[in-house]
Amino acid sequence: MTKKDNKQKPVQKKTTDIKQPNFFEKKLDYIKNNKLKISLVIWYAFCWSWVLFTDTLDLAGNPTQGFIIATIVLIFNVIISTYIILRAFKFVGYLFDTRSKLTASVFAWPVFSLADFLVAWIPAFIWIGPQGRADSVLPLSTPTLAAINTPFGFSSRIIGFFGLAGLIWLTIYFLINKDLRKLAIWPIAVLGAISLVGWYAWKDTSGSKFNATVVSEKLDDRVSTVTENNTELVVFPEYGLDEIDDNNFSERIDPSETNKKIFFLGSTQINPNDKVGHLNRLLYGDTQNGITIEQDKYRLIPGGEDLPYLVRTGLRATNQKSTLDYFSYAKGTLKGQSQLEPFETQNNTLVGAAVCSSIISPSDYREFADTGATVFTNSASLTIFKGSPLFAWQQKSLAKFMAVANSRYFLQSANSARAFILDNNGKTVAQTSDKKTLTENIQNNSDKTMFTKFGDFFVFFGLIIILLITFKKSNLWKKFDNFIRKT
C-alpha cells in the first residue's frame, strides 16, 4: 500500500477584474474634489473676459499679437486671484481647527478682506508700467460689486469696500463647509444689521441744492453747444474739451442768458514737445472767467494707458519695437505729479472731479470726500472697451460704491458709454447712452461716513492677524527673543 500524499494542491483563487475609471469618470471625480478651485477659476475668468475684446488687441495693426498678450494677462490674473483666495480658505480652515468658532469667525472676516484686497492689488502691481502707481488696484472681480447693487451695499459706509467683500467670502466659506453651514446665517445677519445702520445714519444730505448737467457723446460726434440757463455745473467727458481754451470755450458752452455764470469741467489732451506720450489735463472754469484751474490726470489704467514693464520687456525681447513705439505714441499717457484736488464752484459746492481711471480706486474718491468734496464727478472715455456690457456693469458698480460708501451724489459724463447721475444712496436719477445732455437737481453733502474717515481698516486688521498667527506658529517670537538675549 502506497502512502498518499497529504499535500493539497494549491487552490486557485478566482480573480475579479477591478474596473478602472475611464477618462470621464476621472474628470468627474476631479470636479467633485475641486469644486471651490474650479468655481473660482470660472468666476475670475468671467470677470476678466472683457480684456479679450478691447481695442488694445490691435497693437501696431496686429490683432493676433494683441490677442495673445490679452490671453496671457487673463490667464495670469485668474491664476493669481484663484491662488490667493484658496490660500485664504486654507488659512481660515486652520483658524477653525485651532480656535473656537466665535474667535475663528471674528479673525476670518478681516483675513478674507485682506485676501480680496490682494486679489485687486497684486495684478495691478504686476502689470505696473513706467507711469503706474504702487497703490493702484484693479477691483473688478470682487463680490463687493454685486453686493453694492443690493441693500447690503449700505454696510460699505461702515466697513468699507474690502470689509464688505470679506464678510461675503466668510459667508461662502460657511456655505461650502457642511459642518459649518448652519453658521452662514450669522454673517448675513451681521451684514444686514450694519447695512441698516449705514443706511439710516447717512441716508440724508446736509448741503444746498443745485442743477447740474452731464454730457453723453462720442469723440467724433459731439452734442451741440450747451446753452441751458437752468444749470450751475456742466460736466464734459474725458477729452471733451480738446482744443478748447479761453478764446473758444463758447463752442462747448454758451448760455443764452447774458452774463450767466455756469461752471464747467472736462479734460483735454496735451502733447508735450519734450516727452513721448500725452498728458490728460482736467480743466475747470466758468463762462465768465474762462478756464481757471488745470490739473493733470493722476491715476492711469494698467495696460490701457500705460504699457506694463512685463509687456515692454517681452516686446523688446522679441524685437517688437514697432509695437512698443505705436503704443507709446498713440495710447501712452503721462501721469500727473500729484493727486487731483476738489474744485469749488458756488453755494459751498466742492466738486471732487476725476478722469476715468480713478473709478477703479476707492481710495481716490474717499480722499476727495475726506478733504471736503460735497459731490463727485467722473469724466470718462470708454471707447477702448468697445461697449462691453460686463465692463459697463463693473464700472457703474464702482461708481455706485463711491456714491454710497461716501454718501455723495455721483455724476458721470462719458464718451461711447453710459452717462449717469446717482444720488447719495446709489439710486440712478438719470442715465443715457445716447448723444444728449442730462440735467438734474443735485444735493451737496458734507457729512463724512466711517469709510470716508477711516478707509478700509479691515485690510490692516487682516494683515496684523496673519502676521501674529504666522509668527506664533513658527515660534519666531521665541527665536527673536533668544537672539536678543544672546546679543
C-alpha positions as CSV (number, residue, x, y, z in Angstrom):
1,M,0.0,0.0,0.0
2,T,1.4,3.3,-1.1
3,K,1.3,6.3,1.1
4,K,-1.0,9.1,-0.2
5,D,0.5,12.4,-0.5
6,N,-1.1,14.6,2.1
7,K,-0.1,17.8,0.4
8,Q,-3.0,19.5,-1.1
9,K,-2.8,21.2,-4.4
10,P,-3.0,25.0,-4.1
11,V,-6.4,26.3,-4.6
12,Q,-6.5,28.8,-7.4
13,K,-8.5,31.9,-6.4
14,K,-10.8,33.5,-8.9
15,T,-9.6,37.0,-9.6
16,T,-12.1,39.6,-10.4
17,D,-11.0,42.4,-12.7
18,I,-11.1,45.8,-10.9
19,K,-12.8,48.2,-13.2
20,Q,-10.6,51.2,-13.9
21,P,-12.3,54.5,-14.1
22,N,-12.5,55.9,-17.6
23,F,-11.4,59.4,-18.7
24,F,-14.8,61.0,-18.0
25,E,-15.1,59.3,-14.5
26,K,-11.7,60.7,-13.6
27,K,-12.6,64.2,-14.7
28,L,-15.9,63.9,-12.7
29,D,-14.0,62.9,-9.6
30,Y,-11.6,65.8,-10.1
31,I,-14.5,68.2,-10.4
32,K,-16.2,66.8,-7.2
33,N,-12.9,67.1,-5.2
34,N,-12.1,70.6,-6.5
35,K,-15.4,72.4,-6.7
36,L,-14.0,75.6,-5.0
37,K,-11.0,75.8,-7.2
38,I,-13.0,75.3,-10.4
39,S,-15.7,77.8,-9.3
40,L,-13.0,80.4,-8.6
41,V,-11.4,79.9,-12.0
42,I,-14.7,80.3,-13.7
43,W,-15.6,83.4,-11.7
44,Y,-12.3,85.2,-12.3
45,A,-12.2,84.2,-15.9
46,F,-15.6,85.6,-16.4
47,C,-14.8,88.9,-14.6
48,W,-11.6,89.4,-16.7
49,S,-13.0,88.2,-20.0
50,W,-13.5,91.7,-21.3
51,V,-9.8,92.0,-21.9
52,L,-10.1,89.8,-24.9
53,F,-12.3,92.3,-26.7
54,T,-10.7,95.7,-26.1
55,D,-9.2,97.8,-28.9
56,T,-5.7,97.4,-27.4
57,L,-5.8,94.0,-29.2
58,D,-4.9,95.9,-32.4
59,L,-1.4,96.6,-31.2
60,A,0.6,98.1,-34.1
61,G,-2.0,96.7,-36.5
62,N,-1.6,93.2,-35.3
63,P,-4.8,91.8,-33.7
64,T,-3.2,88.3,-33.3
65,Q,-0.3,89.6,-31.3
66,G,-2.7,91.7,-29.2
67,F,-5.0,88.7,-28.5
68,I,-2.0,86.6,-27.3
69,I,-1.0,89.4,-24.9
70,A,-4.6,89.8,-23.7
71,T,-4.9,86.0,-23.2
72,I,-1.7,85.9,-21.2
73,V,-3.0,88.7,-19.0
74,L,-6.3,86.9,-18.5
75,I,-4.7,83.6,-17.5
76,F,-2.1,85.3,-15.2
77,N,-4.8,87.3,-13.4
78,V,-7.0,84.2,-13.0
79,I,-4.2,82.1,-11.6
80,I,-3.0,84.7,-9.1
81,S,-6.6,85.5,-7.9
82,T,-7.5,81.9,-7.5
83,Y,-4.3,81.1,-5.6
84,I,-4.8,83.9,-3.2
85,I,-8.4,83.0,-2.3
86,L,-7.5,79.3,-2.0
87,R,-4.7,80.2,0.4
88,A,-7.1,82.4,2.4
89,F,-9.6,79.5,2.6
90,K,-6.8,77.2,3.8
91,F,-5.7,79.7,6.5
92,V,-9.2,80.2,7.7
93,G,-9.6,76.4,7.9
94,Y,-6.6,76.4,10.2
95,L,-8.3,79.1,12.4
96,F,-11.3,76.9,12.8
97,D,-9.2,73.8,13.6
98,T,-7.3,75.6,16.3
99,R,-9.7,78.1,17.8
100,S,-13.3,78.4,18.9
101,K,-15.9,79.0,16.2
102,L,-16.5,82.5,17.5
103,T,-12.9,83.5,17.6
104,A,-12.2,81.9,14.2
105,S,-15.1,83.7,12.7
106,V,-14.0,87.1,14.0
107,F,-10.5,86.5,12.7
108,A,-11.6,85.1,9.4
109,W,-13.6,88.2,8.4
110,P,-10.5,90.6,8.1
111,V,-8.4,87.7,6.7
112,F,-10.8,87.4,3.8
113,S,-10.9,91.2,3.5
114,L,-7.1,91.2,3.1
115,A,-7.3,88.4,0.6
116,D,-9.8,90.3,-1.6
117,F,-7.6,93.4,-1.4
118,L,-4.6,91.3,-2.6
119,V,-6.6,90.0,-5.5
120,A,-7.2,93.6,-6.5
121,W,-3.7,94.9,-5.8
122,I,-1.2,92.2,-6.8
123,P,-2.4,92.1,-10.5
124,A,-2.3,95.9,-10.7
125,F,1.2,95.8,-9.2
126,I,2.4,93.1,-11.5
127,W,1.1,94.9,-14.6
128,I,2.5,98.2,-13.5
129,G,4.3,100.4,-16.1
130,P,6.5,103.5,-16.1
131,Q,3.6,105.8,-15.4
132,G,1.9,103.5,-12.8
133,R,1.5,103.9,-9.1
134,A,2.1,101.2,-6.5
135,D,-1.2,101.9,-4.7
136,S,-3.3,101.3,-7.8
137,V,-5.8,98.4,-7.6
138,L,-8.0,96.5,-10.1
139,P,-11.1,95.5,-8.0
140,L,-13.0,94.2,-10.9
141,S,-13.6,90.7,-9.6
142,T,-14.6,91.4,-6.0
143,P,-18.0,90.3,-4.7
144,T,-18.5,93.9,-3.4
145,L,-19.5,94.8,-7.0
146,A,-22.5,92.5,-6.7
147,A,-23.3,93.5,-3.1
148,I,-23.3,97.2,-3.8
149,N,-26.3,96.8,-6.0
150,T,-28.3,95.4,-3.1
151,P,-29.4,96.9,0.2
152,F,-26.3,95.3,1.7
153,G,-24.3,97.9,0.0
154,F,-25.1,100.4,2.7
155,S,-22.8,98.5,5.0
156,S,-19.9,99.9,3.0
157,R,-20.4,103.2,4.8
158,I,-19.1,101.5,7.9
159,I,-16.9,98.5,6.9
160,G,-15.6,99.8,3.5
161,F,-15.0,98.1,0.2
162,F,-12.9,95.2,1.3
163,G,-14.6,94.8,4.6
164,L,-17.9,94.1,2.7
165,A,-16.1,91.6,0.5
166,G,-14.6,89.8,3.5
167,L,-18.0,89.2,5.0
168,I,-19.3,87.8,1.8
169,W,-16.3,85.5,1.5
170,L,-16.9,84.3,5.1
171,T,-20.5,83.5,4.2
172,I,-19.3,81.5,1.2
173,Y,-16.8,79.7,3.4
174,F,-19.6,78.6,5.8
175,L,-21.9,77.5,2.9
176,I,-19.3,75.2,1.3
177,N,-18.4,73.5,4.6
178,K,-21.1,71.1,5.7
179,D,-20.0,71.2,9.4
180,L,-20.3,75.0,9.5
181,R,-23.1,75.6,7.1
182,K,-25.6,76.5,9.8
183,L,-23.3,79.4,10.8
184,A,-23.8,81.1,7.4
185,I,-26.9,82.9,8.8
186,W,-24.7,84.9,11.2
187,P,-22.5,86.9,8.7
188,I,-25.7,87.6,6.7
189,A,-27.4,88.8,9.9
190,V,-24.4,91.0,10.8
191,L,-24.3,92.4,7.3
192,G,-28.0,93.2,7.4
193,A,-27.6,95.0,10.8
194,I,-24.6,97.0,9.6
195,S,-26.4,97.9,6.4
196,L,-29.4,99.1,8.3
197,V,-27.3,101.4,10.5
198,G,-25.3,102.6,7.5
199,W,-28.4,103.5,5.6
200,Y,-30.2,105.3,8.5
201,A,-27.1,107.2,9.6
202,W,-26.3,108.8,6.2
203,K,-29.4,108.5,4.1
204,D,-30.0,112.3,4.0
205,T,-27.8,115.0,2.7
206,S,-26.7,118.1,4.6
207,G,-26.0,120.7,2.0
208,S,-27.6,123.0,-0.6
209,K,-29.1,122.0,-3.9
210,F,-28.2,123.0,-7.4
211,N,-28.8,121.9,-11.0
212,A,-26.0,120.1,-12.9
213,T,-25.7,118.8,-16.4
214,V,-23.7,115.7,-17.7
215,V,-22.9,115.3,-21.3
216,S,-23.2,112.0,-23.3
217,E,-21.5,111.9,-26.7
218,K,-18.7,110.4,-28.8
219,L,-15.3,111.7,-29.6
220,D,-16.2,112.2,-33.2
221,D,-19.9,113.0,-32.7
222,R,-20.3,115.7,-30.0
223,V,-23.5,117.3,-28.7
224,S,-24.3,120.8,-29.9
225,T,-23.2,123.8,-27.8
226,V,-24.8,123.6,-24.3
227,T,-27.0,126.7,-24.0
228,E,-29.0,125.8,-20.9
229,N,-29.5,128.5,-18.3
230,N,-31.1,126.4,-15.6
231,T,-27.8,124.7,-14.6
232,E,-24.9,125.7,-12.5
233,L,-22.4,123.0,-13.5
234,V,-21.7,121.2,-16.8
235,V,-19.6,118.0,-16.8
236,F,-18.0,117.1,-20.1
237,P,-16.4,113.7,-20.9
238,E,-12.7,112.8,-21.0
239,Y,-11.2,114.7,-23.9
240,G,-14.5,116.6,-24.2
241,L,-12.5,119.9,-24.1
242,D,-9.9,119.0,-26.7
243,E,-8.6,122.1,-28.4
244,I,-10.7,124.3,-26.1
245,D,-9.2,127.4,-24.5
246,D,-10.3,130.8,-23.2
247,N,-10.9,132.1,-26.7
248,N,-13.3,129.4,-27.9
249,F,-14.9,127.6,-24.9
250,S,-18.2,129.1,-26.1
251,E,-18.1,126.3,-28.8
252,R,-18.9,123.9,-26.0
253,I,-20.9,126.0,-23.5
254,D,-22.6,129.4,-24.2
255,P,-25.6,130.2,-22.1
256,S,-28.3,132.2,-23.9
257,E,-28.7,134.4,-20.9
258,T,-26.2,137.2,-20.9
259,N,-23.6,137.2,-18.0
260,K,-24.9,133.9,-16.8
261,K,-22.2,132.2,-14.7
262,I,-22.1,128.5,-15.3
263,F,-19.2,126.3,-14.2
264,F,-17.8,123.6,-16.4
265,L,-15.1,120.8,-16.3
266,G,-13.7,118.2,-18.6
267,S,-10.4,117.1,-19.9
268,T,-8.2,117.8,-22.9
269,Q,-5.2,116.0,-24.4
270,I,-1.8,117.9,-24.2
271,N,1.2,116.7,-26.3
272,P,4.5,117.9,-24.7
273,N,7.3,118.6,-27.1
274,D,10.0,117.0,-24.8
275,K,8.2,113.7,-24.0
276,V,6.7,110.7,-25.7
277,G,3.0,110.3,-24.9
278,H,0.4,112.8,-23.9
279,L,-1.0,114.4,-20.8
280,N,-4.7,114.1,-19.9
281,R,-5.4,117.5,-18.4
282,L,-8.5,118.2,-16.4
283,L,-9.8,121.8,-17.0
284,Y,-12.1,123.7,-14.7
285,G,-13.7,127.1,-15.4
286,D,-16.8,129.2,-15.8
287,T,-18.5,131.1,-18.5
288,Q,-17.4,134.5,-17.1
289,N,-13.7,133.9,-16.4
290,G,-12.9,131.1,-18.8
291,I,-10.5,128.3,-17.7
292,T,-9.3,129.0,-14.2
293,I,-7.7,125.7,-13.0
294,E,-5.8,122.9,-14.7
295,Q,-4.7,119.6,-13.2
296,D,-3.1,116.6,-14.9
297,K,-4.6,113.1,-14.6
298,Y,-3.1,111.3,-11.6
299,R,-4.0,107.7,-12.0
300,L,-3.8,105.5,-15.1
301,I,-5.3,102.2,-16.1
302,P,-2.6,99.5,-16.4
303,G,-2.4,98.3,-20.0
304,G,-4.9,100.7,-21.3
305,E,-2.9,103.9,-20.8
306,D,0.4,102.6,-19.5
307,L,2.1,99.6,-21.1
308,P,3.3,97.3,-18.2
309,Y,7.0,96.6,-17.7
310,L,6.5,92.9,-18.3
311,V,4.9,93.5,-21.7
312,R,7.5,96.0,-22.7
313,T,10.2,93.5,-21.8
314,G,8.5,90.8,-23.8
315,L,8.2,93.1,-26.8
316,R,11.8,94.1,-26.7
317,A,13.0,90.5,-26.2
318,T,11.0,89.5,-29.4
319,N,12.2,92.5,-31.4
320,Q,8.7,94.1,-31.5
321,K,9.9,97.7,-31.2
322,S,7.3,98.9,-33.7
323,T,4.5,97.7,-31.4
324,L,6.1,99.4,-28.4
325,D,6.5,102.7,-30.4
326,Y,2.9,102.5,-31.6
327,F,1.5,102.2,-28.0
328,S,3.8,105.0,-26.7
329,Y,2.8,107.5,-29.3
330,A,-0.8,106.5,-29.8
331,K,-2.1,105.5,-26.4
332,G,0.6,106.2,-23.8
333,T,-0.5,108.7,-21.1
334,L,1.9,110.6,-18.8
335,K,0.8,110.8,-15.2
336,G,0.3,113.9,-13.2
337,Q,2.7,114.6,-10.3
338,S,0.1,115.0,-7.6
339,Q,-3.4,113.8,-6.7
340,L,-6.3,115.8,-8.0
341,E,-7.9,118.3,-5.7
342,P,-11.6,119.3,-5.3
343,F,-12.8,122.3,-7.4
344,E,-15.0,124.9,-5.7
345,T,-17.9,126.4,-7.6
346,Q,-20.5,128.4,-5.6
347,N,-23.0,127.9,-2.7
348,N,-20.4,125.8,-0.8
349,T,-20.2,123.3,-3.6
350,L,-16.9,121.5,-3.7
351,V,-16.6,119.1,-6.7
352,G,-14.4,116.0,-6.4
353,A,-13.6,115.6,-10.1
354,A,-11.6,112.8,-11.5
355,V,-10.8,111.5,-15.0
356,C,-11.9,107.9,-16.0
357,S,-9.5,105.6,-14.3
358,S,-9.9,106.9,-10.7
359,I,-13.2,105.0,-10.8
360,I,-11.2,101.8,-10.1
361,S,-9.6,103.3,-7.0
362,P,-12.0,103.5,-4.0
363,S,-9.4,105.5,-2.1
364,D,-9.3,108.4,-4.6
365,Y,-12.9,109.4,-4.1
366,R,-12.7,108.7,-0.4
367,E,-9.8,111.2,-0.2
368,F,-12.0,113.7,-2.1
369,A,-14.8,113.4,0.5
370,D,-12.3,113.5,3.4
371,T,-10.8,116.8,2.1
372,G,-14.3,118.4,1.8
373,A,-15.8,117.4,-1.6
374,T,-19.6,117.6,-1.5
375,V,-20.3,116.0,-4.8
376,F,-18.3,113.6,-7.1
377,T,-17.9,113.7,-10.9
378,N,-16.1,111.4,-13.4
379,S,-15.2,112.4,-17.0
380,A,-14.8,109.1,-18.8
381,S,-13.9,107.9,-22.3
382,L,-14.6,104.2,-22.6
383,T,-14.1,103.6,-26.3
384,I,-11.3,101.2,-25.5
385,F,-13.8,98.7,-24.1
386,K,-15.9,98.6,-27.2
387,G,-19.2,98.7,-25.4
388,S,-18.5,95.7,-23.2
389,P,-21.7,95.1,-21.1
390,L,-19.6,93.4,-18.4
391,F,-17.2,96.2,-18.0
392,A,-20.0,98.7,-18.1
393,W,-21.6,96.9,-15.2
394,Q,-18.4,96.8,-13.3
395,Q,-17.7,100.4,-13.9
396,K,-21.1,101.6,-12.8
397,S,-21.0,99.3,-9.8
398,L,-17.7,101.0,-8.8
399,A,-19.3,104.4,-9.2
400,K,-22.2,103.3,-7.1
401,F,-19.8,102.2,-4.4
402,M,-18.2,105.7,-4.4
403,A,-21.6,107.3,-4.1
404,V,-23.0,105.0,-1.4
405,A,-19.9,104.5,0.7
406,N,-19.2,108.3,0.9
407,S,-22.9,109.4,0.8
408,R,-22.2,111.7,-2.2
409,Y,-24.0,112.4,-5.5
410,F,-22.0,110.9,-8.4
411,L,-22.1,112.4,-11.9
412,Q,-20.5,110.7,-14.8
413,S,-20.1,112.2,-18.3
414,A,-18.9,109.8,-20.9
415,N,-17.7,109.2,-24.5
416,S,-19.2,106.0,-26.0
417,A,-20.6,104.8,-22.7
418,R,-23.4,105.4,-20.2
419,A,-23.6,108.9,-18.7
420,F,-25.5,108.8,-15.5
421,I,-26.3,110.6,-12.2
422,L,-26.5,108.7,-8.9
423,D,-27.8,110.1,-5.7
424,N,-26.0,109.6,-2.4
425,N,-27.9,106.3,-1.8
426,G,-26.8,104.9,-5.1
427,K,-30.2,105.4,-6.9
428,T,-29.9,106.1,-10.6
429,V,-31.5,109.5,-11.0
430,A,-30.8,109.7,-14.8
431,Q,-29.0,107.7,-17.4
432,T,-28.4,107.6,-21.1
433,S,-26.1,106.2,-23.8
434,D,-27.5,108.5,-26.5
435,K,-26.0,111.7,-27.7
436,K,-27.6,114.1,-25.3
437,T,-27.4,116.0,-22.1
438,L,-28.9,115.2,-18.7
439,T,-29.8,117.9,-16.2
440,E,-30.9,117.0,-12.7
441,N,-31.2,118.6,-9.3
442,I,-28.1,117.7,-7.2
443,Q,-27.7,117.8,-3.4
444,N,-24.4,118.7,-1.7
445,N,-23.3,116.7,1.3
446,S,-20.5,117.4,3.7
447,D,-21.2,114.7,6.3
448,K,-18.5,112.0,6.5
449,T,-19.2,108.3,6.8
450,M,-16.9,105.9,8.7
451,F,-15.4,104.8,5.5
452,T,-14.7,108.4,4.5
453,K,-12.9,109.0,7.8
454,F,-11.1,105.7,8.3
455,G,-10.9,103.9,4.9
456,D,-10.6,100.1,4.5
457,F,-9.3,99.4,8.0
458,F,-10.3,95.7,7.8
459,V,-7.4,95.1,5.4
460,F,-5.0,96.2,8.1
461,F,-6.7,94.1,10.7
462,G,-6.3,91.1,8.4
463,L,-2.6,91.8,7.9
464,I,-2.0,92.0,11.6
465,I,-3.9,88.8,12.3
466,I,-2.0,86.8,9.7
467,L,1.4,88.2,10.9
468,L,0.7,87.5,14.5
469,I,-0.5,83.9,13.9
470,T,2.3,83.2,11.5
471,F,4.9,84.4,14.0
472,K,3.3,82.4,16.8
473,K,3.0,79.2,14.7
474,S,6.6,79.4,13.6
475,N,7.9,80.3,17.0
476,L,9.5,83.4,15.5
477,W,8.8,85.4,18.7
478,K,10.7,82.9,20.7
479,K,13.6,82.8,18.2
480,F,13.8,86.6,18.2
481,D,13.8,86.7,22.0
482,N,16.6,84.2,22.2
483,F,18.6,86.2,19.6
484,I,18.1,89.4,21.6
485,R,19.2,87.6,24.8
486,K,22.3,86.3,23.2
487,T,23.3,89.6,21.8
